[in-house]
Amino acid sequence: MIKFLSRIFTPTPAKKQRRDFAGARLDRLTSSWKASMQSADSTLRFSLPVLRGRSRDLAENNDYVAGYLELLSNKVIGPRGIRLQMKSRGGDGKLDRDANAAVEKSWSDWGKRGICDVTGRLSWAAAQKLALISMARDGEIFVRRISAPSVNSFHFALQFIEADMVDINKNDTLENGNTIRMGVELNPFDRPIAYHVFERHPGDFNLGHTSGRTIRIPADEMLHIYKQLRPGQTRGIPWTSSVMTRLHHLGAYEEAAIINARTGASKMGFFLRDPDKTLPENGDTFLPGKSEITAEPGQFDVLPVGYDFKAFDPAYPSGEYDGFVKRQIKGASCGLPGASYAELSNDLESVSFSSIRQGTINSRESYRDIQQLLIEQLCLPVYESWLTMALSFGLIVVASGKRGPNSRLSVANFDKYANPVFVGRGWEWVDPLKDEQANTEGLANKLTTRTRILAELGEDFEEMLAEQAQENQLAEDYGIDLNPPPAQPTQKPAPTEKP
């Protein structure tokens, strides 16, 4: 009996437990969760062509993706593009206004349509938009810097190369220790050395221009613009990758709902034969599958003997349709850089001032990041190459009495002019009046400057002062005073004495 009780009350030794992460467990709930330990390039090697093709299909046929690309173009680049502002200084430490104005004018002349790119089809602002849209849709864009007297009067132009042109199937280990990964030749430190580019676009097979031959372009001629997400990532990933499955199925869902609604709005049904009724002897019969009726307002049809009509009235889309679509667009907006639900869906029905302002702030932070990426990977390298050619050939002319007529900037001062400032477009706030009041208080309390306020709007303080001086001079020439007289204080009537 004592032995039996000891068996009952003897505590069972606790099992040894292992501490781990819930996200790393393998059980019946996570067995279908496939994880990969591949490198970035190994993952992209076979997935990138499919991702790029599907992203292009969405850009062409899905209204949300097409609207997103247009949104990026407008919000990040804008009508004037990312603009150059020169801030070089002379030996006295003051801004060299004459030289700065000459560089900006020469840069503006180069950026006109027909000059800055080899095809003659793009302006500098349009080239920026092409680079941005290509990077978002295809994941990357290649830009070749061509320095040759034959391209234009500046001896410098750009050639935009689509991502398909760099041979993704070219992978090799070279005898000199370099490796080729998806068409990009790298040194032992994974620094790009060259790019292997097809002579013709591999997708030109319908035009009879295909060629399997590639040419090797040195890396110092090529700009590879993409958003790097992992160390060792050699090629860019389309920005729509994480949401393309959702948006593809959403598009198919909406198409099915539209067709179903169209079907439900029609007079539809089936003719059923009643086996208990005999057909007329004169052979006046319905032939199922070939019979039809027309519908007009106030019309009633008479069915032939022996047949009955069964209506087909699909009731979908139902009341859940709108909420479901909204939920999907909200999820997609989380995966598209810079997108908010209100802007992606163009739905401002239920937004408040505070909610749309917060969403706008979040979106604009993403827009600034994208602007900085374009400045670092496109604008600055292009400017440096352009400046080298412009100074070498004496193409920047200064109109100044101090320097003499037709004075040209020297290549010896390259370092002086090689530190430009590129400013992206700014944005107005939802309620400009409140922001103007906040700026006024910030200036009064010495918490900000006019330069910073104007930079938020994509403007330059010096340019605004120059414009104001020109306006005042023009008004003075016409004898007009732009400064209104100060308002006279209103006098309160004297109090009347009571009798």
C-alpha positions in Angstrom: 0.0 0.0 0.0 2.8 2.4 0.9 4.6 1.5 -2.3 1.4 2.2 -4.3 0.8 5.6 -2.7 4.4 6.6 -3.4 3.8 5.9 -7.0 0.8 8.2 -7.0 2.3 11.2 -5.2 5.9 11.0 -6.6 6.3 14.1 -8.9 7.1 13.4 -12.5 10.4 14.9 -13.5 9.9 18.0 -15.7 10.8 17.6 -19.3 13.8 19.6 -20.4 12.6 22.6 -22.3 14.4 24.3 -25.1 14.1 28.1 -25.6 13.6 29.2 -29.2 11.7 31.7 -31.4 8.1 31.0 -32.2 8.8 32.2 -35.7 11.4 29.4 -36.2 9.3 26.5 -35.1 8.3 23.7 -37.5 4.9 22.3 -36.7 1.6 21.7 -38.4 0.8 25.4 -38.5 4.1 26.4 -40.1 4.9 23.4 -42.3 3.9 25.3 -45.4 6.0 28.3 -44.6 9.0 28.0 -46.9 12.1 29.8 -45.9 15.2 30.4 -48.0 18.8 30.9 -46.9 19.9 31.9 -50.4 22.0 34.9 -51.2 20.3 38.0 -52.8 21.7 37.2 -56.2 20.9 33.5 -56.0 17.3 34.4 -55.2 17.1 36.9 -58.1 18.8 34.7 -60.7 15.7 32.9 -61.9 12.9 35.1 -60.3 13.9 38.5 -61.7 12.8 38.0 -65.3 9.4 36.8 -64.2 9.0 39.6 -61.6 10.0 42.2 -64.2 7.5 40.8 -66.8 4.6 40.7 -64.3 5.4 44.2 -63.0 5.3 45.5 -66.6 2.0 43.7 -67.1 0.5 45.4 -64.0 1.8 48.8 -65.1 0.0 48.3 -68.5 -3.2 46.7 -67.3 -3.7 47.4 -63.6 -5.1 50.8 -62.9 -3.7 50.9 -59.3 -0.1 50.3 -60.5 -0.4 52.6 -63.4 -1.7 55.3 -61.1 1.1 54.6 -58.6 3.8 55.2 -61.3 2.1 58.4 -62.3 1.9 59.4 -58.7 5.6 58.9 -58.2 6.4 60.9 -61.3 4.4 63.8 -60.1 5.2 63.8 -56.5 9.0 63.0 -56.7 10.0 64.7 -59.9 7.3 67.2 -60.7 7.1 69.4 -63.8 10.5 71.1 -63.4 12.5 68.1 -62.2 15.3 68.0 -59.6 17.0 71.3 -60.1 20.6 72.5 -59.9 21.5 75.3 -57.5 25.1 76.4 -57.5 26.6 77.7 -54.3 30.3 78.1 -55.2 32.2 80.9 -53.4 35.0 83.2 -54.4 38.3 83.8 -52.5 36.6 86.3 -50.3 34.1 83.6 -49.0 31.1 85.2 -50.7 28.9 83.6 -53.3 30.3 83.8 -56.8 27.0 84.9 -58.3 28.3 85.4 -61.8 29.9 82.0 -62.1 27.0 80.3 -60.4 24.6 81.9 -62.8 26.7 80.9 -65.8 27.0 77.3 -64.7 23.2 77.1 -64.0 22.4 78.6 -67.4 24.8 76.2 -69.3 23.3 73.2 -67.4 19.8 74.4 -68.3 20.8 74.7 -71.9 22.2 71.1 -71.9 19.0 69.8 -70.3 16.7 71.0 -73.1 14.9 68.4 -75.1 16.9 67.1 -78.0 20.3 67.7 -76.4 20.8 65.8 -73.1 20.1 62.2 -74.5 21.4 60.5 -77.6 18.0 59.9 -79.0 17.0 63.6 -78.9 13.6 62.7 -77.4 14.1 63.6 -73.8 14.7 66.7 -71.7 16.5 66.5 -68.4 13.3 66.5 -66.4 11.8 63.8 -68.7 15.0 61.8 -68.3 14.6 61.9 -64.5 11.0 60.7 -64.8 12.0 57.8 -67.1 14.7 56.7 -64.7 12.3 56.8 -61.7 9.5 55.0 -63.5 11.9 52.3 -64.8 13.4 51.8 -61.4 10.0 51.4 -59.8 8.5 49.2 -62.5 11.6 47.1 -63.6 13.7 47.5 -60.4 16.6 49.2 -62.2 17.8 51.3 -65.1 21.2 51.7 -66.7 22.4 55.0 -68.0 25.5 55.2 -70.2 27.5 58.5 -70.1 28.8 59.2 -73.6 31.5 61.8 -74.1 32.0 62.5 -77.8 32.1 65.6 -80.0 29.5 64.1 -82.3 26.6 63.7 -79.8 25.8 67.4 -79.3 27.4 70.9 -78.9 28.3 70.0 -75.3 30.1 66.8 -76.4 28.2 64.9 -73.7 24.9 63.0 -73.7 23.1 60.1 -71.9 22.0 56.8 -73.3 19.2 55.0 -71.3 19.5 51.3 -71.4 16.6 49.1 -70.3 17.2 46.3 -67.7 16.7 43.5 -70.2 19.7 44.7 -72.2 22.2 43.6 -69.5 22.5 39.8 -70.0 21.1 38.2 -66.8 22.2 34.7 -68.1 25.8 35.7 -68.3 27.5 34.2 -65.2 31.1 33.3 -65.1 34.3 33.2 -63.1 37.2 34.9 -65.0 40.9 34.0 -64.9 41.8 37.4 -63.4 39.7 36.7 -60.3 36.7 38.8 -61.4 33.2 37.3 -61.5 30.2 38.0 -63.8 26.9 37.9 -62.0 23.8 38.4 -64.1 25.7 40.4 -66.7 27.6 42.6 -64.1 31.4 42.0 -63.9 32.7 42.4 -60.3 36.1 42.5 -58.8 37.0 40.4 -55.7 35.4 43.1 -53.5 32.1 42.9 -55.5 32.8 46.4 -57.0 31.3 46.7 -60.5 34.0 46.7 -63.2 32.0 46.4 -66.3 28.6 45.6 -67.7 27.9 43.1 -70.5 25.1 44.5 -72.7 23.3 43.1 -75.7 23.9 44.8 -79.0 20.1 44.7 -79.5 17.2 44.4 -77.1 16.4 40.6 -76.6 12.7 41.4 -76.9 13.0 42.8 -80.4 12.3 39.4 -82.0 9.1 40.8 -83.6 11.1 43.4 -85.4 13.9 41.1 -86.7 16.6 42.9 -84.7 17.6 40.2 -82.2 21.2 39.5 -81.5 22.8 37.3 -78.9 26.1 39.2 -79.0 27.1 41.4 -76.0 29.5 44.3 -75.6 31.5 45.0 -72.5 30.9 48.6 -71.2 33.3 49.8 -68.5 31.7 50.7 -65.2 33.0 54.3 -65.3 30.8 54.9 -68.3 27.7 53.3 -66.8 25.3 54.3 -64.1 23.4 51.5 -62.5 20.4 53.0 -60.7 18.5 50.8 -58.3 17.4 50.5 -54.7 19.7 48.1 -52.8 17.9 46.0 -50.2 20.5 43.4 -49.3 24.3 43.3 -49.1 25.7 41.6 -52.2 22.6 42.4 -54.3 23.8 43.0 -57.8 20.5 43.7 -59.6 17.5 45.7 -58.7 14.1 44.3 -57.7 10.8 45.8 -59.0 9.1 47.8 -56.3 5.8 46.0 -57.0 7.2 42.6 -56.1 5.6 42.3 -52.6 2.2 43.4 -53.8 1.9 42.1 -57.4 0.1 38.9 -56.4 -2.5 40.8 -54.3 -3.1 43.3 -57.1 -3.3 40.7 -59.8 -5.9 38.8 -58.0 -7.7 42.0 -57.0 -7.9 43.0 -60.7 -9.3 39.6 -61.6 -11.8 39.8 -58.7 -13.0 43.2 -59.8 -13.3 42.0 -63.4 -15.4 39.1 -62.4 -17.6 41.3 -60.2 -18.1 43.8 -63.0 -19.1 41.0 -65.5 -21.4 39.4 -62.9 -23.1 42.8 -62.2 -23.5 43.3 -66.0 -25.0 39.8 -66.3 -27.3 40.5 -63.3 -28.5 43.7 -64.9 -29.7 41.9 -68.0 -32.9 39.9 -68.4 -31.4 36.4 -68.1 -32.9 32.9 -67.5 -33.5 29.4 -68.8 -36.4 27.8 -70.6 -37.5 24.5 -69.0 -39.6 22.0 -70.7 -42.5 20.6 -68.7 -42.7 16.8 -69.3 -46.3 16.7 -68.2 -47.4 19.0 -71.1 -47.6 17.9 -74.7 -46.1 20.0 -77.5 -48.3 21.4 -80.3 -48.9 19.1 -83.2 -48.1 21.9 -85.7 -44.4 21.6 -84.8 -44.2 25.1 -83.2 -41.5 24.3 -80.7 -38.7 25.9 -78.9 -35.2 24.7 -79.5 -33.2 25.0 -76.3 -29.9 26.6 -76.8 -31.1 28.6 -79.8 -34.1 30.4 -78.4 -33.9 34.0 -77.2 -36.2 36.8 -76.1 -35.7 40.5 -76.3 -36.4 42.9 -73.5 -37.9 46.4 -73.9 -39.6 48.7 -71.3 -43.2 47.6 -70.7 -42.8 44.4 -72.7 -44.3 41.0 -71.6 -43.5 37.8 -73.5 -45.7 34.7 -73.9 -44.0 31.4 -73.5 -44.8 28.6 -75.9 -46.8 25.6 -74.7 -44.8 23.1 -72.8 -42.1 25.4 -71.5 -41.6 27.3 -68.4 -39.1 30.2 -67.6 -36.6 30.1 -64.8 -34.9 33.4 -64.1 -31.2 33.7 -63.5 -30.5 36.7 -61.3 -27.0 36.8 -59.8 -27.0 39.1 -56.8 -23.3 39.7 -56.7 -21.5 42.1 -56.0 -23.0 42.3 -52.6 -22.5 44.9 -49.8 -19.1 43.3 -48.8 -17.6 44.2 -52.1 -16.6 47.8 -51.3 -15.1 46.9 -47.9 -13.1 44.0 -49.3 -11.6 46.1 -52.1 -10.6 48.8 -49.7 -8.9 46.3 -47.5 -6.9 45.0 -50.4 -5.8 48.5 -51.6 -4.8 49.4 -48.0 -2.6 46.3 -47.9 -1.1 47.1 -51.3 -0.3 50.7 -50.3 1.8 49.4 -47.4 4.1 47.7 -49.9 4.5 50.4 -52.4 7.1 53.1 -51.4 5.5 56.5 -50.9 2.0 55.3 -51.5 -0.9 56.0 -49.1 -4.4 54.5 -49.3 -6.0 57.9 -50.1 -3.6 58.6 -53.0 -3.4 55.1 -54.4 -7.2 54.6 -54.4 -8.1 58.3 -55.0 -10.6 57.9 -52.2 -11.1 61.0 -50.1 -14.6 60.1 -48.9 -14.0 59.4 -45.3 -10.7 61.1 -44.5 -10.3 63.8 -41.9 -7.8 66.7 -41.9 -5.6 65.0 -39.2 -5.6 61.6 -40.9 -4.8 62.9 -44.4 -2.1 65.2 -43.0 -0.4 62.3 -41.1 -0.6 60.1 -44.3 0.8 63.0 -46.3 3.7 63.4 -43.9 4.6 59.7 -44.1 4.4 59.7 -47.9 6.6 62.8 -48.2 9.3 61.2 -46.1 9.4 58.4 -48.7 9.4 60.9 -51.5 12.4 62.6 -50.0 14.3 59.3 -49.7 13.6 58.6 -53.4 14.7 62.1 -54.4 18.0 61.6 -52.5 18.5 58.2 -54.2 18.1 59.9 -57.6 20.4 62.8 -56.6 23.1 60.4 -55.5 22.9 57.8 -58.2 21.8 60.0 -61.2 22.1 63.7 -60.8 25.5 64.1 -59.2 27.4 61.6 -61.4 25.8 63.1 -64.6 26.7 66.6 -63.4 30.3 65.8 -62.8 30.7 64.2 -66.2 29.0 67.2 -67.8 31.1 69.7 -65.9 34.3 68.0 -67.0 33.4 68.3 -70.7 31.9 71.8 -70.4 35.0 73.2 -68.6 37.4 71.3 -70.9 35.9 72.8 -74.0 35.3 76.2 -72.5 31.5 76.1 -72.9 30.5 78.0 -69.8 30.6 81.7 -70.5 30.3 84.3 -67.8 28.5 87.6 -68.7 30.2 89.9 -66.2 31.9 93.2 -66.3 34.3 92.1 -63.6 35.7 89.2 -65.6 35.4 90.9 -69.0 33.2 90.0 -72.0 32.8 86.4 -72.9 35.0 85.2 -70.0 35.0 81.4 -69.8 35.3 79.3 -66.6 38.5 77.3 -66.5 38.9 73.5 -65.9 41.5 74.4 -63.3 38.7 75.4 -61.0 36.8 72.1 -61.4 36.8 71.5 -57.7 35.2 74.8 -57.0 32.2 74.1 -59.2 32.0 70.3 -58.4 30.0 70.7 -55.3 26.5 71.5 -56.5 23.2 71.4 -54.6 20.3 69.5 -56.2 16.9 70.4 -54.9 13.8 68.3 -55.4 10.4 69.6 -55.8 8.5 70.7 -52.6 4.9 70.3 -51.7 2.2 72.5 -50.4 0.5 71.4 -47.2 -3.2 70.4 -46.7 -3.9 73.7 -44.9 -1.4 76.4 -46.2 -2.8 79.1 -43.9 -1.9 77.2 -40.7 1.5 76.3 -42.0 2.2 80.0 -42.9 1.2 81.0 -39.4 3.5 78.3 -38.0 6.4 79.6 -40.2 5.8 83.1 -39.1 5.9 82.1 -35.4 9.1 80.1 -36.1 10.8 83.1 -37.7 9.7 85.3 -34.8 11.1 82.9 -32.3 14.3 82.3 -34.2 13.5 78.6 -34.6 13.9 78.5 -38.4 15.1 80.5 -41.4 13.6 81.6 -44.7 16.1 79.4 -46.5 14.8 76.3 -44.7 11.2 77.2 -45.3 11.7 77.8 -49.0 13.7 74.6 -49.3 10.7 72.7 -48.0 8.8 74.1 -50.9 11.6 73.3 -53.4 12.5 77.0 -53.8 15.8 78.9 -53.4 16.0 82.0 -51.1 18.5 83.8 -53.3 16.4 83.2 -56.5 13.4 84.6 -54.7 15.3 87.7 -53.6 16.5 88.3 -57.2 13.0 88.0 -58.5 11.7 90.4 -55.9 14.4 92.9 -56.8 13.4 92.6 -60.5 9.8 93.1 -59.7 10.5 96.2 -57.6 12.7 97.6 -60.4 10.1 96.9 -63.1 7.3 98.5 -60.9 9.5 101.5 -60.3 10.1 101.9 -64.1 6.3 102.0 -64.6 5.8 104.3 -61.6 3.9 101.8 -59.5 4.4 101.4 -55.8 4.1 97.8 -54.8 4.3 98.6 -51.1 0.8 99.4 -49.8 0.6 102.2 -47.3 0.4 101.1 -43.7 -3.1 100.7 -42.4 -4.2 103.7 -40.3 -5.3 102.8 -36.8 -9.0 103.2 -36.3 -10.0 105.8 -33.8 -12.6 104.9 -31.3 -15.4 107.5 -30.9 -15.2 109.6 -27.8 -17.6 108.5 -25.1 -20.6 110.7 -24.9 -21.4 112.2 -21.5 -24.6 111.2 -19.9 -26.9 114.1 -19.2 
